[in-house]
Amino acid sequence: MNSLEFTDALDDGWLDPGKNAPLRSVEESRQPAAREVILIDRNADAALAALIDGPIAAIRTVRDPRARTVLLALLVCRALPSAHGATLQHALDEAREKSGCNVIPIMTLSAGTCRHRCPLFKYLADRVSIQCRLVNGISACSVDDSDAGSHCCCIVRVNQKTFYMVFTLLCQI
């Protein structure tokens, strides 16, 4: 299981090469591979920059931590609709074609799974002062045993005693 802790910021230029894949530079990641490499970088992704400048700026003004968390989860689910199977493959193929390589800026995806949505949630949570932990490779959220260990989720700390699990695959809090 891999994670980014509450205090670990997910900064611009972050790459996710996928399950059990070694982290490489952007240049190395551009080489053809079976799995896409997700890039989160507002400087390389105009749609992500627009999300930060628009809705994220509004969410920053919400004082209630639970309401801010719910609004952010809904924004992520709306910005990156859920997909699997052929629909997900089509979204990935389209994004690869747009980027011209295997490195895909997150918001060029028309849909995604928890692997795409959770890092986006963590990245945006860091920008609206929501303490968030990104957990990769969890089995507790698995729908069935064939999926065990392949999901990710976000844990939000509201205060010292209250935590929320944000599982963006199904848009549940």
Buried (B, 14 or more C-beta within 10 A) or exposed (E): EEBBEBEEEBEBEBBBBEEEBEEBEBEBBBEEBEEBBBBBBBEBBEEBBEBBEEBBEEBEEBEEBEEBBBBBBBBBBEBBBBBEEEEBEEBBEBBBEEBEBBBBBBBBBBBBBBBBBBBBBBBBBBBBEBBBBBBBBBEEBEEEEEEBBBBBBBBBBBEEEEEBBBBBBEBEB
